[in-house]
């Protein structure tokens, strides 16, 4: 089957986001920071905002649960833009090269509907997708729920077996494989261009 489509996850693939970029200086105490991120503002909590829960509701829920951490919890989304450190230049470069080819390019991201517009406005490479982006917070679905891949396939009338899906999360990769996608699991050491070329994609 000929590859026609290339689908990018954003965080960890094209964008370098990590709450530690803000909280490292905020706490100035790595042990306390890690405790907070593992037990209070843990990724499962943040994922609910990515699934469509409002930032304010998510914040109030956690403040009620952990009143002694109220100041830190409220600081989380107030300083979200600091956590979005930068793009990942080598992978964005690959995206820009792909724009010059005949492949269709898509985005499939777990991202809050409230914070995604900031990234869209501040990083020009998102325009390359020409609006062909599925955002979990908008759809009220989140990877690895297979339904969010089906939204992408149906909305843009594409086939999984003609598509490469790129993500940094192992669970998302496994789900995409089970749905028939060709996959690339991005790790910090991954050379994305080499991986794509290895699949027969000419860049």
Secondary structure, 3 states (H helix, E strand, C coil): CCCCEEEECCECCCEEECCHHHHHHHHCCHHHHHHHHHHCCCHHHHHHHHCCCCHHHHHHHHHHHCHHHHHHHHHHHHCHHHHEEEECHHHHHHHHHHHCCCCEEEEEECCCHHHHHHHHHHCHHHHHHCCCEEEHHHHCCCCCCHHHHHHHHHHHCCCHHHEEEEECCHHHHHHHHHCCCEEEECCCCCCHHHHHHHCCCCC
